[in-house]
């Protein structure tokens, strides 16, 4: 799917954006920063880079972002002016997961851990 502007659904996974002005680009990159998966950026040079955006300096005179490229532990800085397209290519690891579901899972994990510890203590004769 190719869009020129962002939709209001909030879902970005598997979408691509080719912004036509700096404000739309900034909005797409802000969503890419909030995305919990990899994105692919197409640069003016034609290069496509994939990775995880972990920082952005949107308010600088020359806005830029930092990302870890797939397979590389050294971050790369990319100026917004170099970017012509933003593609949400990686899976959003938090998509469809609510706070309530996270709390329920954590409570279940804690109970299982407590049960395991109690069983170990009983086996040692401490309970």
C-alpha positions, -999 to +999 in steps of 0.1 A: +000+000+000+013+034-008+000+066+008+009+102+005-006+112+039-011+094+071-045+080+080-062+084+114-064+047+123-030+047+140-020+014+123+012+017+104+023-019+099+029-028+063+021+008+051+044+031+032+044+069+030+058+091+004+053+126+020+050+156-003+060+183+022+082+186+053+053+186+077+040+153+064+075+138+065+079+150+101+046+133+110+055+101+093+089+100+110+073+107+144+051+077+138+081+057+128+098+067+160+068+055+180+066+022+160+079-009+178+093-025+147+117-020+119+111+006+092+127+010+058+137+045+047+142+054+010+168+081+006+171+107-022+202+088-033+180+058-040+194+038-011+170+019+011+179+013+047+161-009+072+164-006+109+149+006+142+146+043+149+156+050+184+161+088+185+151+119+165+160+156+167+129+170+150+134+205+164+169+210+152+176+235+124+186+205+103+162+177+117+176+142+118+171+108+133+192+080+145+186+043+138+202+010+142+204-006+108+195-043+106+226-064+113+247-035+126+252-023+161+265+011+152+238+037+149+235+058+118+223+095+117+200+104+088+189+140+080+152+143+073+160+162+041+176+129+028+144+109+032+118+105+005+097+076+017+090+058+050+079+021+050+068+002+081+083-031+071+089-049+104+063-064+126+050-040+153+057-062+183+031-044+205+003-042+179-031-052+193-017-056+228-034-037+255-021-026+289-047-049+305-034-079+285+002-071+296-008-068+333-027-101+331+003-119+316+027-104+341+004-115+370+002-150+355+040-151+352+045-139+388+021-166+401+039-193+381+072-181+395+059-180+431+045-216+426+078-228+413+097-212+443+072-227+468+076-262+452+114-259+454+112-248+490+089-277+498+113-301+481+141-288+504+119-292+534+116-254+541+078-253+538 
